[in-house]
Amino acid sequence: MLSLASSHPSHRCSYYFNSYANSGIHADMLRDAVRTEAYRDAIVRHPHWFAGKTVADVGCGTGILSMFAARAQAAGEAAAAGAAGAVAAVTATGRVLALDASRIVEDARSIVAANGLAERVAVVRGKVEQLDLAALLAPPVKGGAVQAPPAHADGDSKRVLDVIISEWMGYALLYECMLDSVLVVRDTYLRAGGRMLPSRASIHVAGVCDAALWHAKAGFWADVYGFDLSTMSRHVFAEPYVEVLPAACLGTSTADLAHLDLLHMARSEQDIVQAPFALQLHPGVAVLHGVALWFDCGFGEETFDPARVRGVRVGSGGGGGAGVETAPPHDSDEPPPLEAAGGDAMSSSAAAAQSAAAASAAVAPDLPLAPVSFSTSPGHTPTHWQQALMLLEPPLRVAGDVPAATSPGSDPHGSSAPAAVVRGTLSMVRDPVNPREYRFQLELIAPTGVRHTQSFHMR
């Protein structure tokens, strides 16, 4: 696991970005076919989303997503030019800004040029919070000066992007907190009617019943070359593990912990506080040894409305996907709604939607396309995100009169027990010292009434 710990905020930031200058981490991500092919399919199957559009790839790395976008732009523009009556729908060549704060941009520029896409893709190094994307996209005028970008329908000259692409996800979805930078770009530069890829994400939770796994982690320190190192075992239960879990180790149903509407969530909603869930025990499960987290992402047709920036759907209590919409009050992290700024949110959104529909109609495929999504759940093809595992200390007895920690090699599902429900809450909150790290607070209530509370720190 990448550690983000350091003694000074500037050092932590530098370490984080410099870690992405290493070629190995990019090879791991590119070899992750689930990840890379989902982005490729979401982009190249929808050239009408990109034709004549301005795109930002936030955290571009080697530039692979930027190049997918550039090819989709070219395909969409060619289709528009060849369609009867479509010439007016797309009047400009699309542009892609490939943005990264790491030294990897030096390689990305060479990669983009080697693939003949330098005319479409501009690779820029810098933190997006410190860059002026509107100025970068403004056409030059005589003498090399930069022309001020024109005002758009929403009255904000900085809203110059039509599409934001980013592979920002970390372990348990939110670790590393790269999403915050993506939301800054959205709130500052994305036009009404714009798109985000991905457009939604969800976090899922399930109980783990696997005594052998628990003992392999916790029991290792009891006898190391004849020495008792059991003091170290406390660390086993203080930080989530990141590894591939077999579906067979799950001892409960799956519950939805949170659903994130990436187009409209508030930045403050990156902290999930006491999200409730309920897990139905599988037959025969008497002990839970841990709790697993993973996430899904979707690339949908939905578009951005600045007036709708709001929160996440927190918890469903089950696996059905139904949640409760929350609309937190406006806070300092968020720009004011358009109405408060003097704009006309309804009229600008309607105009943007009509314009987008007209352009899309000219180049959209005749047949509807299956939506693109991917999952990092146990049982699916493993990804480089794997799953996050929080081991319980002690394991939680959920049914029957059996020892909480069974011996290694015994039946991981313990004795038989009637179907029952384990209820709980989980908080995932950014660390106050290093917000790229996350702190977890887990509470479980067994059907027997036994409560279990435990804290974890993903660093």
N, C-alpha and C positions, 0 to 999 in steps of 0.2 A: 504494500500500500504506500502511496506517496504521502510523505509526512510534510506538513506545512508548518511545523513548529520552528520558532526562531525567537531571538530575544528582543527584536526591534521591529516595529511595523514595516518600515521600509525594507528591512532585510527579508521579512516574510514575503512581501510582495515580489521582490526581486527573485527570491528563490522559486516562488511559484511560477513566474513567467519563464525563468531560465530553465526550469525542468522540462519545459515544452520545446526547448531547442535541441533536445536529444533525439536522434533519429529513431531510437528503439521504441519510444512511446508512440511515435507516429506509425511505425510498422505494425505495432500491436493493434492500433485502431483501424488501419487500413485492411489488416487481415481479418478483422471482425466483419464477416460477410453480412450478418444480420443487420448490423449498424449501417455499413456503407451502402449496401444494396437497397435498404429502405430509403435512405436519402436520395440515392440515384433514381429509384423508381418514382418517388414523389416529385422529383424535379423533371425528369425527361418525359414522363407520361403527361405532363401538363405544360406544354410549350406556350399555351395561351396565357398562362400566368406570368410568363417572362418576356414575351415579345414586346420590344420597345420599352421595357421597364428598367428601373434603376434598382439594383440589388445590393445589399450589404451582407457579407459573410463574416460574422462576428467570431473571432478566434479561428482564423482560416487554416492554420497549420500549414500543411504542404500545398493547400489550394485545391484539393480534389473537389470539394463542394462548389467552389467558385467556377471551376472548369465545367462541371455538370451544368451549372446555371448558364454559363456562356453558350454552351452547345444548345441548350433549350431555347435561349434567346434567338439564336441563329435559325433554329428549326421553326420556331413560331413566326419569326419575321418573314421567312421564306414562304411559309404557308399562307400568311396574310397577303403577301404580294401576289401570290398566285390565285387567290380566291377572288371571284367576281365581286366587284363593289367593295373590296376590303382594303383598298389602298389607303383610305382615310382613317382606317381603324388604328393602324400602326404607322406613325410618321417619323419615328426616330429609331436609331440603333440603340439597343439596350446597353447598359453599362453595369459592371460589377465592381464593387469595392471589396477587396480581400483584406481584412483587418486583423492584425495580431500584434501583441506587445512583445513577443518573443523574437529572438534572433532567427527563428525558423523562416522569417519573411525573406531572408536573403536566398534561401533555397527555393521558396515559393516563387519568387520573381523568375528565377532561372527555369523552373518547371513550367510556368505559364508561357514564357517565351519559347521554350523548346516544343511546346504543343501548339504554337501558332495562335495563341489567344491574347497576346499582349495588347492588341488594339481594343479589346473588350474589357479585360480584367486589369485593374490597377491595384497593385499590392502596396499596402501602407502599413508602416510600423508605428504603433503607439497605443496607448490605452484609450478606449473609445470614449471614456469620460472626459478626456482631455483633447480629443480631436474635434474639429469642426467639419463635419461631413458635408454640410451645405456648401462651405467654401471649397472643399475638395472636388465637388461635383459641378461647381460653377464654371461656365465656359470662359476661357481667357479672352481678353479684348486686346486691342492694339497696344503695343508696348509691353506685353507680358503681364499686365495687371489682371486681377480676377474680377469678373463681373458679379455683382450682387445677385443672388438667386431670386427669381420672381416669386411673388406671393401666389399662393395656391388657393383653392376654393375654401379651405378652412381658415384662411386669413393668416396662416403661419408660414413664413418664407423658409423656415428651417425644415418643414416636413417635405423632404425631397426623396424619400425612399418609398418604393412600391412593395418590396419584398425584403424580409429579414430571414436569413438562413443562419442557423448556428447549431453546432453539436456541443452543447453546454453541459450535458448531464454528467453527474458524478455518481459515486457509490450511493445507494439508497436514494437516488435521483438528485438530491440537493447538495451533497458534499462538494466542496470547493467553491460553492456560491458564485459560479460563473453566470448563473441566470440573472443576477443583479445587473451585470453589464448589458445583457441583452435587453432587459426591461428599460434601462436608461436610453438605449438606442430607440426602442419602440416609442417611449414617451416623448422623445425629443424630435425624432426624424420620420417616423412612419406616417404616411398619409392616411386619411380616412379611406376605407376600402382596400387598404393594403393587406398583405398576407404575412404570416409567420410560419416557418417550417422548422420544427413541428409546431402545431397549433394547440395541442393539448397534451397533458401528461397525467398519470395517476400512479399513486403509491399503494402497494398491497402488502398485507401482513398475514402470516399464518404461524401456528405453533409447530415446534419441532419436537419429535419424540425419537431420540436416538442416543441410547445410553453409551454405545461404543464411541460415538463421536465426542460426547461429553467427557468421558474418561480419557480419551486420547489427548484432549486439550488440558483438562484440569489435573489428571493424574501424572502427567509427564514429569512434573517437578518434584514428586515425592522421593524419587530415587534416581539420581543422575550420577552414574559411575560411582555408586556407593555413598553419595552425599545427599543430604536432605536439603533441597532447594525450594521447599514448599512455600516459603515466603513469596516467591515469584508468582505463585498461582493467583494471587489477588489481581494481577494484571490481566489474567485470562477473562475475568468478569467485569473489567472496567472499560474495555474498548471492543466495539463490534469487529468480528472477523469478516473478511471478504473472501469468499470462496464459492465454488460451484457445489450446490446442494442437490442431491438426487431427490426426485419427487417422492420417492418411497420414504424419506425421512420426515415428511410432513405428517403430523398427527391430528390435524384439524382441517376444517374448511378454510377457505381464503376469505378475507374481508377487505373491503376497500377502505383505505385509511384517509386518502385525500385525492380530490380531482382538481387539477390546475387548468384553468382557462388562460392559456399563455397570452392570448390577445388582450385580455381585460383584467387580469389579476393585478393587485397592487403590489408594490415592492415589499411592503411590510408583511405580505402573506407568505413570504419565504420562511417565516417562522410558524410552525404548526404547533398549536398549544392544546394539549389534552384532547386530541382527536379520539372519539370513542370507537370501539369495535367489538364485535361478538364473534367467537370462533366455536363452531360445533365440533365436538370431539369425534374422531373416527372410532368405529367399533373396536373395543379392546384396549384403547389407550387409557392408561392410568396415571402416567407421569409425563409432564412436559419438561424438556431439557433446554429449550431455547425458543426464541422467536425470530422468524426470518422476515426480511423486507426485500422487495424488488419493485420494479416499475415498468410501466408500458408507456409508449408514446404514439401519437396519431398525427397524421398530416391531412387535415380536412379542408373543406371548401370555405369554411367560415372566414370572415374578413374583419378588419379592425374598425372600431368606432371609438374615437377618443372620449366621447361622452359616457361610454359604458365601462371605463376602467374601474374595476371593482375587485372582489376577492375570490377565494377558492370555495369549492364545495367540500366541506369537511365531514368525513366519515359517513358511512352508510349503515354501520352496524352489521353488515353482511356483505356478500359478494355480488349483489345484484346491480350495483352501480348507481343506485339512487342515493342522492345526497341532499344536503340542505344548503341552499345558496346563502352566502353571507355577503353583505355589502358594508364593509367597514367605513367609518367616517373618513373624510379627507384628512390626510396627514401631510407632513412637510416633505416626505419623499416623493409625493405625487404632484404633477402639474394640476392647476385648477381645471375643472370641467370647462368646456368651451363656452357654456352659458355665462359662467363667472368671468370669463375673459372677454366677454362682449361679442363672441362669435355666435353663429346660428348653427348649432350642432345638427339639427334635423335636416336643414336644407343642404348643408355641405355633405353630409353622409349620403343623402339621396342622390345628389349630383354625382358624387364619386361612384356610387353603386351603378347608376345608369351608364356612366362612362365606361366602367369596367365591364359591364354586361355587353355593351356594344362591341368593345374590342374582343372580348372572349368569344362572342357569337361568330366572329369572322374566322377564327382559327381553332375553335374547340373541336375535338373529335366528335363524330356523329354519334357514337355509342358511349354510354356512361362507363366510367372506369371504376374498378373496385377501389375503395379507399385503401390507403397505404398506412400500415401501422407495424409496430414490432413490440415484442415482449421479452423481458429479461427473467421470466419466472422459471422456477425449477421445472424440469420436464421439457422445456423448450430448448432449442439449440443454444448452447452456452455462448455468452458474450463476454467482452473484456470487463464489463461491469460486474459479472457474476451475481451473487446475492450477498446481502449483509446479514450476519448471524449474531444475535445477542444471546450469549449463554447465561442461563439462570443459575444463581448461587443462593440457596440450594435449588436443585430441580423442584418443580412444583407438583405436588401430589394433587391430582384432579379427580381421582375416583379410587375407591377400594382401599383396603388396609395393606399397602405394599410399601417397602422402603422407598424413600424419595429418590435415592441414587442406586439403581440396580448395578450388579457387578458387570464388568466387561464381558461381552460375549453372550449375555442373557438376552431374552426376547426384548427388543427395543420398545415394544408396545406394552410391556408390562402385562398385568392381569386384565381379564375382560371386565367391562363396565358398561352400563347402559349409556345410550347417547345423552350427552349433556352439553352445556354451553359454558365456555370460559369468556368472561367479559373483561374489558380493560380499556385503558387510555394510553396514548403515547404522545409525548411532546418531542418535537425536533426543532431545536432553537439554535441559531448561530451563536458561536462562542463570543463573549463580549471582548475578549482580547484579540483573538484572530478569527474574524467572521467567516473565513473560508473553512473553518472547522465547525463541527456540529456537536451539540450536547443533546442527549436523549434522556428522557425520564419515562420509565415504563411502569405501569401498574396493572396487575392482573388479579382477578377475583375468580377463584376456582368454584365449581359447583358445590364443593364442600363448605364454602364460605371463607376459606383461607385466602388471605391477601398477600400479594408479593409485590414489593416495590424495589426498583433497581435503577441506578444511573449508569450511563455510558458516555464516553467521550471519543468521537471519531476524529482523529487528528492525522 
